[in-house]
Amino acid sequence: MRSLELLAPARNIDIGIAAIDCGADAVYIAGPGFGARQAAGNSLEDIAALCAYAHRFGVRIFLTVNTIVYDSELEEVHSLMRTAQDAGVDAFIVQDLALTQWDDITVPLHASTQCAIRTPEKARWLESLGFGRLVLERELSLSQVREIASAVDCEIEAFVHGALCVCYSGQCYLSEHLAGRSANRGACVQACRSLYDLVDGEGRVLARDKALLSLKDFNLLDRLPELAEAGVTSFKIEGRLKNISYVRNVVREYSLALDRLVAAHPDLYYRASFGTVTRGFTPAPDKTFNRGYTSLYFDGRRGRWASMDTPKSVGEHIGTVASVRQRDARTMEIVVRPSRKGLVLSNGDGFSVPGRGGLVGFRGDVCEGLTIRCKPVSGIRSGLDIYRNVDAAFERVLEREACKRELRVDLDVKISGRFSLDFTAVCEDGRSVFSPFKADLDVAENRERAEVLIREQLGKRSGDFIFNVRSLEVATGGGALPLMSASTLNGIRRLIASDLEAQPCTMRPLYHGVRVPAGERPAFPEETNYKANIANAVAREVISGGDPAYEIAHPIGAELMRTRYCLKYELGLCPVHQSAKPTGPLYLVNNGRRLALGFDCARCEMTVNA
């Protein structure tokens, strides 16, 4: 059998706890530095507190140390990792290969998606460096995922939901080229979400003010069984900059999907952590941030992947604009013609309609029936599609109806003598306690009522635990039961819960990886380069194997990104798949700066070049 892990993002400790409560088996989060999202750092005190909460349920915490590191920073990073390890972190997600050198880092290392893992050769080579898990590129097809998973013994992690970088991960230099801020140092300016003109070699504008490099969001909710069958262990949700409602909503949806998968194949899979999520809300991912959804190249075919009209959240389509009226200088009134029955609008909902340069967003200050009153917004007219990208009522539900995570405990009760009571509690993670009690109690006159009271009061919640009275054995003369009050039974249950809490949860192990001696490793793959790792000599040595010819053979050129996404295909200009006529050179233009597009049709890839 194989464990399946739902890996959730967390910008901070509160979001991490919310993800755990909603069913995450693991959470990835940044410490005070060296994470690929500079705006999502956390103190090591918060990391320790999150680890303590997570470990109550066997949930793991992975620390992102996934930027490249300069030589002068190596000792600082080493110290950070040692301290985080002592705080309870279960693994490190790393990009820079220099971080594989320290023997005192004993928790597993996971090769970040920034390592650009998209071939079996690259996977085997990284595995030989001692990585316990490989985080695959999002641009892979299912058959490529299966091929990589079958080539290695380490764990395989794959993204299943969230925002998509347009380029192969870890190999984008567009932000650094345009703004001097490196994506590989956690400072990406998200230039792929900017608006561009597409211009041909003669200066003709083929597309104007479009987010030409902005992709829709990833969504593989319905493809989890195929990924599991292909060998994926961890199903990862993107979003370390997302808010708490997004994480709650998406994590709950995917956790329920994994529960269904495990229930359908109990002989093949089990969840990687423990606990049952009770209460809470009904998830609806379309109601939180998304740019529309795509499965990208999962089926091995091209599709329309772009979100050109806007790089922002599109939301759910709710209908069209029926009419627009200017009430006064400060208020506009919009009537919606709904696309489905039962549409309910709420004060504070966020809306958007198509406009020049993308979607135009506005807030519904007062919503009555299908009428929206808002501040004046230019460009709105009848007939336009209208979307809701903030559902205020649903946001209140997410806050009000929070999920609760609890551990199942089977309780066996044996009553003997006058009266000895022995309680054996076994938690779902394997912890157990034996608690004997002896008391001089009266005999219950109504045995049936006494048994009902014992079962009801012992079979309740205490702390993180849901108790289930599995057996009640009575070995007394005539089957007599003691007369016990509800408060006494509740006190016994709380004491048993306290004894269970005093024991650590039984964590399911992670694969640690095996480091192969340098002379026995596979040759480094041809596509491997150290552009992203050029900051430190250790990484260059690891990648090149000490071969001085390597640097000459892999110079840093003008290629700023390489991507499976293709603008020619997106716009119907592809000579291979769409039999279009050759276009000549094409350029992206933004604020007077021009980027040349390259088309590697043999590999079906596009490049953006300085």
Buried (B, 14 or more C-beta within 10 A) or exposed (E): EEBBBBBBBBBBBEBBBBBBBBBBBBBBBBBBBBBBBBEBBBEBEBBBBBBEBBBBBBBBBBBBBBBBBBEEBBEEBBEBBBBBBEBBBBBBBBBBBBBBBBEEBEBBBBBBBBBBBBBBBBBBBBBBBBBBBBBBBBBBBBEBBBBBBEBBEBBBBBBBBBBBBBBBBBBBBBBBBBEEBBBBBBBBBBBBBBBBBBBEEEEEEBBEBBBBBBBBBBBBBEBBBBBBBBBBBBBBBBBBEBEBBBBBBBBBBBBBBBBEBBEEBEEEBBBBBBBBBEEBBEBBBBBBBBBBBBBBBBEEEBBEBBBBBBBBBBBBBBBBBBEBEEEEEEBBBBBBBBEEEEBEBBBBBBBBBBBEEBBBBBBBBBBEEBBBBBEEBEEBEEEBBBBBBBBBBBBEBBEEEBBBBBBBBBBBBBBBEBBBBBBBBBBBBEBBBEBEBEEEBEBBEEBEEBBEBBBEBBBBBBBBBBBEBBEBEBEBEEEBBBBBEEEBBBEBBBBBBEBBBEEEBEBBEBBBBEBBEEEEBEEBBEBBBBBBBBBBEBBBBBBBEEEEEBBEEBEEEEBBBBBBBBBBBBBEBBBBBEEBEEBEEBBBBBEEEEBBBBBEEEEBBBBBBB
